[in-house]
Amino acid sequence: MNQYDYIIVGSGIAGLYTALLAKKQGSVLIITKGSIDDCNTKYAQGGIAAAVSKNDSAELHFQDTIAAGDGLCHEEAVRILVNEAPDRVTDLVNFGVPFDTVNGEVALTIEAAHSVPRILHAGGDATGEHIEVTLSKQVRSSKIQVLEDCLATEILIEKGTVKGIKALDCRTGSIEEFECRFLILATGGAGQLFKFNTNSDIATGDGIALAFNAGTEIVDMEFFQFHPTALRLPGVTPFLISEAVRGEGGILRNVDGHRFMPDYTPEGDLAPRDVVARSTVYEMKKTGSDRVFIDVTHLPPYVTTTRFPHIYRFCLDHGLDITKGVIPVAPAAHYMMGGIKVNTWGETNIAGLFATGETACTGVHGANRLASNSMLEVLVFSKRIMEKTRKGATTSQGIEVHHLLSQRQPPKVMPKPNLSALQQLHWDEVGIIRNKKGLTKAADILATWQRSLPQPTDRPSYELNNLVLTGRLVTEAALLREESRGAHFRSDFSQSSPQWQCHIAFTQ
Ligand SMILES: Cc1cc2nc3c(=O)[nH]c(=O)nc-3n(C[C@H](O)[C@H](O)[C@H](O)COP(=O)(O)OP(=O)(O)OC[C@H]3O[C@@H](n4cnc5c(N)ncnc54)[C@H](O)[C@@H]3O)c2cc1C
């Protein structure tokens, strides 16, 4: 059996950046279930937040992050995030990521709930693609071994310590085992839970399922961020229309052309994502439409085409010239705030097992992520995993266990378990506006599906199993949290409550 110092599962920004740091400390294997660049990272548009301008400070960035997190951020982790941000962005520059500049200075934009412009971007609105291409090139030209089409299926543990990983070779169907000293899960999010989502097909909650089945704690799963503005055109995937479009002056209008956001909040079009997403849902209901619109026709056309070349081109390819006409949009599932519970060194409660990126929950996002803080979180905490493993990993002891998944009765009407039924169920019952009746229905169906699914044998069947388990964790947490906070909104408990200023964690 092959043995490595580090095995990293996933090849988005978290997997690639961690691997490039790890290669200085030992042998590295990356396993990834598709090709190296199948990931959410390459779709990131807006950029990376860091307090690098003269008008900004780590303290301001801290305050904005805490405010967005709505009472549930891990303050120590946020301090680390904002303080280490400028150095980690410099790491990316040193790896060759071509951030945009103006007159020799780094170009910065503003996004919702940031008090000053602090978002670095590359290729206008193609930041993620530039990061993914740059880092994967570096990995390809290094000694790092990469196994593509290789799906991690089980974490191997011996005497409470990680021993390695079991994986399915998706091309041959054979199962292989790989041993390591440190296993780092960088498997991304779970946007594929929902019918409308901005995520890549790979976002099926695999890391959550792997870690939960191995005995780690999964925390804050009820907090799923819905982006208010994904393109809504029949037959077209909900392509993201970045918040930076509103940052540069884009205006949300309803189907009658009315600018509606000031009717809901004084922050208007740049209110936090959850507020804009809910206001948009109310506005769509009010006007009987399945969409609203972003208007950038008042901006000089060159601003739109140079600042958002990717969005401009995508819309043009689908028959929309956004310099002349409005863009139809609606909310879509976007980002998983919760995940595998890790401490500020990326450690789980199992010795040798680490998690980073969207699959991990460091606590920096609390109940609601501040835009462009997620790729930053990857950089800051992946670097800390390397520091920790250089010194020899320990296990973070003393993590409390809060909840077990509840036993449930099968519902009277039982849809067949498949991806589209699962996505419809989550969109209808576990989406932007939730209540006890819908969540209970979803929880009953998901629990029954989990009992009935056959043993997985190939990538789609593993992914469906993982989505069902991840969906159960999201739904049960949403049912338990009888209040509204951040991205979690219950129409039957529409206020936040001090008694819920705590985290919901699940374990086996
Ligand atoms: C459209 C869009 C726009 C965004 N814009 C921004 C932005 O402007 N700024 C920002 O900070 N964030 C943004 N985000 C969020 C951010 O892009 C992601 O949170 C971040 O890229 C996640 O990186 P990651 O490496 O954790 O996961 P990913 O990039 O999703 O990579 C996960 C990797 O794990 C692999 N994998 C998964 N399961 C398995 C398995 N079982 N076995 C083997 N491999 C597996 C996948 O194939 C993939 O390679 C955006 C997200 C989207 C979808």
The ligand as an SDF file (V2000), in Angstrom:
LIG
                    3D

 53 58  0  0  0  0  0  0  0  0999 V2000
  -20.4250   30.8720   -8.5300 C   0  0  0  0  0  0  0  0  0  0  0  0
  -19.6160   31.0720   -7.2870 C   0  0  0  0  0  0  0  0  0  0  0  0
  -19.0170   32.2980   -7.0430 C   0  0  0  0  0  0  0  0  0  0  0  0
  -18.2660   32.4860   -5.8830 C   0  0  0  0  0  0  0  0  0  0  0  0
  -17.6150   33.6730   -5.6920 N   0  0  0  0  0  0  0  0  0  0  0  0
  -16.7850   33.7960   -4.6250 C   0  0  0  0  0  0  0  0  0  0  0  0
  -15.9940   34.9590   -4.4640 C   0  0  0  0  0  0  0  0  0  0  0  0
  -16.0440   35.8760   -5.2750 O   0  0  0  0  0  0  0  0  0  0  0  0
  -15.1680   35.0180   -3.3800 N   0  0  0  0  0  0  0  0  0  0  0  0
  -15.0820   34.0230   -2.4510 C   0  0  0  0  0  0  0  0  0  0  0  0
  -14.3130   34.1300   -1.4980 O   0  0  0  0  0  0  0  0  0  0  0  0
  -15.8140   32.9110   -2.6100 N   0  0  0  0  0  0  0  0  0  0  0  0
  -16.6550   32.7730   -3.6630 C   0  0  0  0  0  0  0  0  0  0  0  0
  -17.3820   31.6340   -3.8050 N   0  0  0  0  0  0  0  0  0  0  0  0
  -17.1880   30.5510   -2.8420 C   0  0  0  0  0  0  0  0  0  0  0  0
  -15.8460   29.8980   -3.1040 C   0  0  0  0  0  0  0  0  0  0  0  0
  -15.6110   29.8340   -4.4880 O   0  0  0  0  0  0  0  0  0  0  0  0
  -15.7880   28.5050   -2.5370 C   0  0  0  0  0  0  0  0  0  0  0  0
  -16.2330   28.4920   -1.2080 O   0  0  0  0  0  0  0  0  0  0  0  0
  -14.3540   28.0010   -2.5700 C   0  0  0  0  0  0  0  0  0  0  0  0
  -13.8390   28.1110   -3.8700 O   0  0  0  0  0  0  0  0  0  0  0  0
  -14.3400   26.5750   -2.0960 C   0  0  0  0  0  0  0  0  0  0  0  0
  -13.0750   26.0460   -2.3200 O   0  0  0  0  0  0  0  0  0  0  0  0
  -12.7900   24.5480   -1.8960 P   0  0  0  0  0  0  0  0  0  0  0  0
  -11.4360   24.2390   -2.3670 O   0  0  0  0  0  0  0  0  0  0  0  0
  -13.1440   24.3590   -0.4850 O   0  0  0  0  0  0  0  0  0  0  0  0
  -13.8870   23.6970   -2.7290 O   0  0  0  0  0  0  0  0  0  0  0  0
  -14.0110   23.4430   -4.2930 P   0  0  0  0  0  0  0  0  0  0  0  0
  -13.3520   24.4960   -5.0800 O   0  0  0  0  0  0  0  0  0  0  0  0
  -15.4320   23.1880   -4.5780 O   0  0  0  0  0  0  0  0  0  0  0  0
  -13.1910   22.0860   -4.5050 O   0  0  0  0  0  0  0  0  0  0  0  0
  -13.6280   20.8750   -3.9420 C   0  0  0  0  0  0  0  0  0  0  0  0
  -12.8090   19.7470   -4.5450 C   0  0  0  0  0  0  0  0  0  0  0  0
  -13.0560   18.5290   -3.8600 O   0  0  0  0  0  0  0  0  0  0  0  0
  -13.2530   17.4740   -4.8070 C   0  0  0  0  0  0  0  0  0  0  0  0
  -14.0500   16.4350   -4.1450 N   0  0  0  0  0  0  0  0  0  0  0  0
  -15.2550   16.5520   -3.5490 C   0  0  0  0  0  0  0  0  0  0  0  0
  -15.6400   15.3780   -3.0140 N   0  0  0  0  0  0  0  0  0  0  0  0
  -14.6540   14.4770   -3.2820 C   0  0  0  0  0  0  0  0  0  0  0  0
  -14.4590   13.1030   -3.0120 C   0  0  0  0  0  0  0  0  0  0  0  0
  -15.3670   12.3670   -2.3620 N   0  0  0  0  0  0  0  0  0  0  0  0
  -13.3280   12.5180   -3.4310 N   0  0  0  0  0  0  0  0  0  0  0  0
  -12.3950   13.2130   -4.1290 C   0  0  0  0  0  0  0  0  0  0  0  0
  -12.5280   14.5190   -4.4240 N   0  0  0  0  0  0  0  0  0  0  0  0
  -13.6390   15.1460   -4.0060 C   0  0  0  0  0  0  0  0  0  0  0  0
  -13.9410   18.1730   -5.9610 C   0  0  0  0  0  0  0  0  0  0  0  0
  -13.8990   17.4070   -7.1380 O   0  0  0  0  0  0  0  0  0  0  0  0
  -13.1310   19.4750   -6.0110 C   0  0  0  0  0  0  0  0  0  0  0  0
  -11.9260   19.2650   -6.6840 O   0  0  0  0  0  0  0  0  0  0  0  0
  -18.1450   31.4340   -4.9520 C   0  0  0  0  0  0  0  0  0  0  0  0
  -18.7650   30.2090   -5.1900 C   0  0  0  0  0  0  0  0  0  0  0  0
  -19.4910   30.0160   -6.3450 C   0  0  0  0  0  0  0  0  0  0  0  0
  -20.1420   28.6900   -6.5920 C   0  0  0  0  0  0  0  0  0  0  0  0
  1  2  1  0
  2  3  1  0
  2 52  2  0
  3  4  2  0
  4  5  1  0
  4 50  1  0
  5  6  2  0
  6  7  1  0
  6 13  1  0
  7  8  2  0
  7  9  1  0
  9 10  1  0
 10 11  2  0
 10 12  1  0
 12 13  2  0
 13 14  1  0
 14 15  1  0
 14 50  1  0
 15 16  1  0
 16 17  1  0
 16 18  1  0
 18 19  1  0
 18 20  1  0
 20 21  1  0
 20 22  1  0
 22 23  1  0
 23 24  1  0
 24 25  2  0
 24 26  1  0
 24 27  1  0
 27 28  1  0
 28 29  2  0
 28 30  1  0
 28 31  1  0
 31 32  1  0
 32 33  1  0
 33 34  1  0
 33 48  1  0
 34 35  1  0
 35 36  1  0
 35 46  1  0
 36 37  1  0
 36 45  1  0
 37 38  2  0
 38 39  1  0
 39 40  1  0
 39 45  2  0
 40 41  1  0
 40 42  2  0
 42 43  1  0
 43 44  2  0
 44 45  1  0
 46 47  1  0
 46 48  1  0
 48 49  1  0
 50 51  2  0
 51 52  1  0
 52 53  1  0
M  END
$$$$
